[in-house]
Amino acid sequence: MKFIYYTLFLFLVSITAFGQEINSDETMAKVKIEAEKEHYDKALALIEPLRAKYPENEDIQIYTGRIYSWKKDYNTAVKILLPMCDRANPNIEALQALINVYFWLEQYEKCIVYCDKYLVIEPNSVDVLKTKVTCLEKLNRDEEALEIIERASLADNSTQAFRGIRTLIGRKAKNAVSVSYLNISTSNPGQSPLHYGYAEYSHKFSKSAIVGRANIGNADNETQMLFETDFYQTFKNKSYLYANAGISTGETIFPVAKAGLEYYFKPQKKFDFSLGARFMHFENDDVTLLTGQLAYNTGVYTIAYRPYYDTSNELFSHVLSLQRVNEEKERIIRLELQYGNVPYLYLYNGLSSPLTSYRAGLQYQHRIGNSFFVRPIFLYEYEEYIPGEYRNRFNVQLILTKRF
């Protein structure tokens, strides 16, 4: 008889425990639904009684910590997760949750500590390695970050996961050198090609940058040079000022002297504006160009309009461009449509007659490795070379850049 009583008692206890387990599972399912909807207070109202009832259940504890972190109550999340992470045998799920909390808090040193604890258990976790490398980059410990990337890349034969971080580190390079060659040819009627080239060196400071450039031009069996410098100054509101000045060794291929100033500012997230002027002194004339830009950024694409107003000739020129950028690969494709007497780079004719052109141009930038760039440019012009007469003009340029 006692056996029957004991059997019934154990059966009832099992049924009760099973019912409680089902109840806790159902509650957790509801908690997750509310959390996915970002109804964090409702989710916490459901899970907190479970956490109090089953304090030994670490899955419930960890998910509660995650909800507090999603709610941005980071201090409570840390308080819940930390005991499961600081013991001799840390819970790997709690470590992952705590890593996220410290990363969102921008406490990168602490985040690295718990990344290391996680990597002792799972040394090949790409997600945690990526988080650690990102923290190192934020702390400007770039050499350590690159060493980890190299080891991880060798392990899985891929750099895909770390491309964005490599790019961020590469952009911190203070120095760059560039060389360029530009060939200008014409047809119907044709003339001897014009040749231009430059070599430049740029250096970035904390809030400014300076560029020194030596240009050389050859036209009509004559060679001249233009020496110029660019200066960029950034400000706290993310605007910046661009200044340019140059002087040449001749009077025909380049301006005798030139100067420019332009201020770029961003009053709204997706819009960029600028206002500026260019001044060029030629042997027999002075040219002043007023310019500016209105650009709309969609993230990947940027569409921009830039006018030029030649105050001497009272002539407007226009440039409309569409540019696609891959930030991770630092790859650029740019299409330009131009009308008028638009200056091509540092070239502008100091002619008294307002000659105009129709132009279409395409340029492409490709990064090779981490720090070498190739940028080919092609621009076709239907050019008015004397009043009322037009010809074809082809501008082909190649720019090579190495940053370090």
C-alpha positions as CSV (number, residue, x, y, z in Angstrom):
1,M,0.0,0.0,0.0
2,K,2.8,2.4,1.0
3,F,4.4,1.7,-2.4
4,I,1.2,2.8,-4.2
5,Y,1.1,6.0,-2.1
6,Y,4.8,6.8,-2.8
7,T,4.2,6.1,-6.5
8,L,1.2,8.5,-6.7
9,F,3.1,11.1,-4.7
10,L,6.1,11.0,-7.1
11,F,3.8,11.1,-10.1
12,L,2.0,14.2,-8.8
13,V,5.4,15.9,-8.1
14,S,6.6,15.1,-11.6
15,I,3.3,16.4,-13.1
16,T,3.7,19.6,-11.1
17,A,7.3,20.1,-12.1
18,F,6.5,19.3,-15.7
19,G,3.7,21.9,-15.6
20,Q,6.1,24.5,-14.1
21,E,8.7,23.7,-16.9
22,I,6.0,24.2,-19.5
23,N,4.9,27.4,-17.8
24,S,8.5,28.8,-17.7
25,D,9.0,27.8,-21.4
26,E,5.8,29.5,-22.4
27,T,6.7,32.6,-20.4
28,M,10.2,32.8,-22.0
29,A,8.6,32.5,-25.4
30,K,6.4,35.5,-24.6
31,V,9.5,37.4,-23.3
32,K,11.3,36.9,-26.6
33,I,8.3,38.0,-28.6
34,E,8.1,41.2,-26.6
35,A,11.9,41.8,-26.8
36,E,11.8,41.4,-30.6
37,K,9.1,44.0,-30.7
38,E,11.4,46.2,-28.5
39,H,8.8,46.2,-25.8
40,Y,11.5,45.9,-23.2
41,D,9.5,46.9,-20.1
42,K,6.9,44.2,-20.9
43,A,9.6,41.7,-21.5
44,L,11.2,42.5,-18.1
45,A,7.9,42.4,-16.3
46,L,7.5,38.8,-17.5
47,I,11.1,37.6,-17.0
48,E,11.9,39.1,-13.6
49,P,9.6,36.8,-11.7
50,L,11.2,33.8,-13.5
51,R,14.7,35.1,-12.6
52,A,13.7,35.4,-8.9
53,K,12.1,31.9,-9.0
54,Y,15.0,30.2,-10.8
55,P,18.2,32.2,-9.8
56,E,20.3,29.2,-10.7
57,N,19.0,29.2,-14.3
58,E,21.8,31.1,-16.2
59,D,19.9,31.2,-19.5
60,I,17.2,33.3,-17.8
61,Q,19.8,35.4,-16.1
62,I,21.7,36.0,-19.4
63,Y,18.6,36.9,-21.4
64,T,17.5,39.3,-18.6
65,G,21.0,41.0,-18.9
66,R,20.6,41.2,-22.7
67,I,17.2,42.9,-22.4
68,Y,18.6,45.5,-20.0
69,S,21.4,46.1,-22.4
70,W,19.0,46.5,-25.4
71,K,17.0,48.9,-23.2
72,K,20.4,50.8,-22.7
73,D,20.3,50.2,-18.9
74,Y,23.9,49.2,-19.1
75,N,24.7,49.3,-15.4
76,T,22.0,46.8,-14.6
77,A,23.1,44.6,-17.4
78,V,26.7,44.6,-16.2
79,K,25.5,43.8,-12.6
80,I,23.6,40.8,-13.8
81,L,26.2,39.4,-16.3
82,L,29.5,40.1,-14.4
83,P,29.3,37.3,-11.8
84,M,28.9,34.7,-14.6
85,C,31.9,36.2,-16.4
86,D,34.4,36.7,-13.5
87,R,34.4,33.2,-12.1
88,A,36.9,30.5,-12.8
89,N,34.7,28.8,-15.4
90,P,32.9,31.7,-17.1
91,N,29.6,31.2,-19.0
92,I,30.5,31.8,-22.7
93,E,27.0,33.3,-23.5
94,A,27.3,35.7,-20.6
95,L,30.8,36.7,-21.9
96,Q,29.3,37.4,-25.3
97,A,26.5,39.6,-23.9
98,L,29.0,41.5,-21.6
99,I,31.3,42.1,-24.5
100,N,28.4,43.8,-26.4
101,V,27.6,45.9,-23.3
102,Y,31.1,47.2,-22.9
103,F,31.4,47.9,-26.6
104,W,28.2,49.9,-26.7
105,L,29.4,51.8,-23.6
106,E,32.6,52.6,-25.6
107,Q,34.6,51.1,-22.7
108,Y,37.0,49.5,-25.1
109,E,39.7,48.5,-22.6
110,K,37.2,46.5,-20.6
111,C,35.7,45.1,-23.8
112,I,39.1,43.7,-24.8
113,V,39.6,42.0,-21.4
114,Y,36.4,40.0,-21.8
115,C,37.1,39.4,-25.5
116,D,40.3,37.7,-24.3
117,K,38.4,35.6,-21.8
118,Y,36.0,34.5,-24.5
119,L,38.8,33.7,-27.0
120,V,40.4,31.4,-24.4
121,I,37.3,29.2,-24.8
122,E,36.6,29.9,-28.5
123,P,39.9,31.1,-30.0
124,N,38.6,31.1,-33.6
125,S,35.4,33.2,-33.0
126,V,35.4,35.6,-35.9
127,D,32.8,37.9,-34.3
128,V,34.7,38.3,-31.1
129,L,38.0,38.7,-32.9
130,K,36.4,41.4,-35.0
131,T,35.1,43.2,-31.9
132,K,38.5,43.1,-30.3
133,V,40.2,44.4,-33.4
134,T,37.6,47.2,-33.6
135,C,38.3,48.1,-30.0
136,L,42.0,48.2,-30.7
137,E,41.5,50.5,-33.7
138,K,39.3,52.8,-31.5
139,L,42.2,53.0,-29.0
140,N,44.7,53.7,-31.9
141,R,46.5,50.4,-31.1
142,D,46.6,49.8,-34.9
143,E,49.7,47.5,-35.0
144,E,48.1,45.1,-32.5
145,A,44.9,45.1,-34.5
146,L,46.7,44.4,-37.8
147,E,48.7,41.5,-36.2
148,I,45.4,39.9,-35.1
149,I,43.9,40.4,-38.5
150,E,46.9,38.7,-40.1
151,R,46.8,35.7,-37.8
152,A,43.0,35.4,-38.3
153,S,43.3,35.7,-42.1
154,L,45.9,33.0,-42.3
155,A,43.8,30.7,-40.1
156,D,40.6,30.9,-42.4
157,N,42.3,32.1,-45.6
158,S,40.0,35.1,-45.8
159,T,40.2,38.8,-44.9
160,Q,36.5,39.5,-45.7
161,A,35.4,40.0,-42.0
162,F,38.2,42.5,-41.4
163,R,38.1,44.6,-44.6
164,G,36.2,47.5,-43.0
165,I,38.6,47.7,-40.1
166,R,41.7,47.5,-42.4
167,T,40.2,50.4,-44.3
168,L,39.7,52.5,-41.1
169,I,43.3,51.8,-40.1
170,G,44.6,52.6,-43.6
171,R,42.9,56.0,-43.6
172,K,44.8,57.0,-40.5
173,A,48.0,57.1,-42.6
174,K,49.6,60.5,-42.2
175,N,51.4,60.7,-45.5
176,A,50.7,60.1,-49.2
177,V,52.6,60.6,-52.5
178,S,50.9,60.8,-55.9
179,V,52.1,61.0,-59.5
180,S,50.0,61.8,-62.5
181,Y,50.1,62.0,-66.3
182,L,47.5,63.8,-68.4
183,N,47.4,63.6,-72.2
184,I,45.2,66.0,-74.2
185,S,44.6,65.2,-77.9
186,T,42.3,66.7,-80.5
187,S,40.8,65.7,-83.8
188,N,38.8,67.4,-86.6
189,P,41.0,69.4,-86.7
190,G,43.9,67.9,-84.7
191,Q,47.0,69.5,-83.2
192,S,50.0,68.2,-81.4
193,P,49.1,66.5,-78.1
194,L,49.5,68.4,-74.9
195,H,51.3,66.7,-72.0
196,Y,50.9,67.5,-68.3
197,G,52.0,65.7,-65.2
198,Y,52.5,66.3,-61.5
199,A,54.1,64.8,-58.4
200,E,52.7,65.7,-54.9
201,Y,53.2,64.9,-51.3
202,S,50.5,65.3,-48.6
203,H,50.7,65.2,-44.8
204,K,47.8,65.0,-42.4
205,F,47.9,66.7,-39.0
206,S,45.2,66.2,-36.3
207,K,42.8,68.8,-37.7
208,S,44.5,70.0,-40.9
209,A,46.4,68.7,-43.9
210,I,48.9,70.3,-46.4
211,V,49.7,69.2,-49.9
212,G,52.8,70.3,-52.0
213,R,52.6,69.8,-55.7
214,A,55.0,70.3,-58.7
215,N,53.2,70.4,-62.1
216,I,54.9,70.2,-65.4
217,G,53.3,71.0,-68.8
218,N,54.5,70.7,-72.4
219,A,52.7,72.4,-75.3
220,D,54.0,73.7,-78.6
221,N,57.5,72.5,-77.9
222,E,57.6,74.6,-74.7
223,T,57.8,73.2,-71.1
224,Q,56.8,75.1,-68.0
225,M,56.2,74.3,-64.4
226,L,53.7,75.3,-61.8
227,F,54.4,74.9,-58.0
228,E,51.4,75.0,-55.7
229,T,50.2,74.1,-52.3
230,D,46.8,73.1,-50.9
231,F,45.8,73.5,-47.2
232,Y,42.8,72.0,-45.5
233,Q,41.5,73.0,-42.0
234,T,38.7,71.1,-40.3
235,F,36.4,72.5,-37.6
236,K,34.3,71.0,-34.8
237,N,31.1,71.1,-36.8
238,K,32.7,68.9,-39.5
239,S,33.0,71.8,-41.9
240,Y,36.4,72.5,-43.5
241,L,38.2,75.3,-45.3
242,Y,40.3,74.7,-48.5
243,A,43.0,77.1,-49.6
244,N,45.2,76.9,-52.7
245,A,48.1,79.0,-54.0
246,G,50.6,78.6,-56.8
247,I,53.2,80.2,-59.0
248,S,54.6,79.2,-62.4
249,T,57.8,79.5,-64.3
250,G,56.1,80.7,-67.5
251,E,53.2,82.7,-68.7
252,T,51.3,80.6,-71.3
253,I,50.8,76.9,-70.3
254,F,49.9,77.7,-66.7
255,P,48.7,80.9,-65.0
256,V,51.5,83.1,-63.8
257,A,50.0,82.9,-60.4
258,K,46.9,81.4,-58.9
259,A,44.9,81.3,-55.6
260,G,41.7,79.8,-54.3
261,L,39.6,79.6,-51.3
262,E,36.5,77.4,-50.6
263,Y,34.5,76.7,-47.4
264,Y,32.6,73.3,-47.2
265,F,29.9,72.8,-44.7
266,K,27.1,70.3,-43.9
267,P,24.0,71.8,-42.4
268,Q,22.0,68.6,-42.8
269,K,22.9,64.9,-42.7
270,K,22.4,64.3,-46.4
271,F,23.3,67.6,-47.9
272,D,26.7,69.3,-48.4
273,F,27.3,72.8,-49.5
274,S,30.3,74.9,-50.4
275,L,31.1,78.5,-51.4
276,G,34.4,79.6,-52.9
277,A,36.4,81.5,-55.5
278,R,39.4,80.9,-57.8
279,F,41.8,83.7,-59.0
280,M,44.3,83.3,-61.9
281,H,46.7,85.8,-63.2
282,F,47.8,85.4,-66.8
283,E,50.3,87.4,-68.8
284,N,47.6,89.7,-70.4
285,D,44.5,89.0,-68.2
286,D,43.2,88.1,-64.8
287,V,40.4,85.5,-64.3
288,T,38.2,85.3,-61.3
289,L,35.9,82.3,-60.9
290,L,33.1,82.2,-58.3
291,T,32.0,78.7,-57.5
292,G,30.3,76.4,-55.0
293,Q,28.6,73.1,-54.7
294,L,25.3,71.5,-53.7
295,A,25.6,67.7,-53.0
296,Y,23.0,65.2,-51.9
297,N,24.3,62.0,-50.3
298,T,22.3,58.8,-50.1
299,G,25.0,56.8,-48.5
300,V,26.4,54.9,-51.5
301,Y,25.6,57.5,-54.1
302,T,26.2,61.2,-54.2
303,I,24.7,63.6,-56.8
304,A,26.3,67.0,-57.0
305,Y,25.9,70.3,-58.9
306,R,28.8,72.8,-59.2
307,P,28.5,76.1,-61.1
308,Y,31.4,78.4,-62.1
309,Y,30.9,82.1,-62.9
310,D,33.7,83.8,-64.8
311,T,33.4,87.4,-63.7
312,S,35.6,88.7,-66.5
313,N,33.5,87.1,-69.3
314,E,30.2,87.1,-67.4
315,L,29.9,83.5,-68.3
316,F,28.3,80.6,-66.3
317,S,29.6,77.0,-66.6
318,H,28.1,73.9,-65.0
319,V,29.1,70.5,-63.7
320,L,26.7,67.7,-62.8
321,S,28.2,64.6,-61.2
322,L,27.0,61.2,-60.0
323,Q,29.4,59.3,-57.8
324,R,29.2,55.8,-56.3
325,V,31.5,55.0,-53.3
326,N,32.3,51.7,-51.7
327,E,33.7,52.8,-48.3
328,E,35.1,49.4,-47.3
329,K,37.1,48.9,-50.5
330,E,37.6,52.7,-51.1
331,R,36.4,52.2,-54.6
332,I,35.0,55.2,-56.5
333,I,33.1,55.4,-59.8
334,R,32.2,59.0,-60.9
335,L,30.3,60.3,-64.0
336,E,30.5,64.0,-64.9
337,L,28.5,66.0,-67.4
338,Q,29.9,69.5,-68.0
339,Y,28.9,72.6,-70.0
340,G,30.8,75.8,-70.5
341,N,34.4,76.9,-69.9
342,V,35.0,74.6,-66.9
343,P,38.5,74.4,-65.5
344,Y,40.0,71.0,-65.9
345,L,42.0,70.5,-62.7
346,Y,44.7,73.2,-62.7
347,L,44.1,74.2,-66.4
348,Y,42.1,77.2,-67.5
349,N,42.5,79.4,-70.5
350,G,42.9,83.1,-69.9
351,L,41.1,84.0,-73.2
352,S,39.0,87.1,-73.6
353,S,36.5,85.3,-75.8
354,P,33.9,83.1,-74.0
355,L,34.5,79.8,-75.7
356,T,32.4,76.9,-74.4
357,S,32.4,73.1,-74.5
358,Y,30.2,70.1,-73.9
359,R,31.9,67.4,-71.8
360,A,31.3,63.9,-70.5
361,G,33.8,62.3,-68.2
362,L,34.3,59.0,-66.3
363,Q,36.7,58.3,-63.6
364,Y,37.4,55.2,-61.4
365,Q,39.5,54.7,-58.3
366,H,40.7,51.2,-57.3
367,R,42.7,50.3,-54.2
368,I,45.4,47.6,-54.6
369,G,46.3,46.0,-51.3
370,N,45.9,48.4,-48.3
371,S,47.6,51.5,-49.4
372,F,48.1,51.8,-53.2
373,F,45.5,53.5,-55.5
374,V,45.0,53.6,-59.2
375,R,42.7,56.3,-60.7
376,P,42.2,56.5,-64.5
377,I,40.2,59.4,-65.8
378,F,38.7,60.0,-69.3
379,L,36.9,63.2,-70.4
380,Y,35.5,63.8,-73.8
381,E,34.9,67.4,-75.0
382,Y,33.0,68.8,-78.0
383,E,35.1,72.0,-77.8
384,E,34.6,75.4,-79.3
385,Y,38.2,76.2,-80.2
386,I,37.4,79.4,-82.1
387,P,34.1,81.2,-82.0
388,G,31.5,79.1,-83.8
389,E,33.9,76.2,-84.7
390,Y,34.0,72.9,-82.7
391,R,36.4,69.9,-82.6
392,N,36.8,66.7,-80.5
393,R,39.1,66.9,-77.5
394,F,40.2,63.8,-75.5
395,N,41.6,64.1,-72.0
396,V,43.1,60.9,-70.6
397,Q,44.7,60.9,-67.2
398,L,46.2,58.4,-64.8
399,I,46.8,59.1,-61.1
400,L,48.8,56.7,-58.9
401,T,48.8,57.2,-55.1
402,K,50.6,55.5,-52.3
403,R,49.8,56.3,-48.6
404,F,51.9,55.5,-45.7
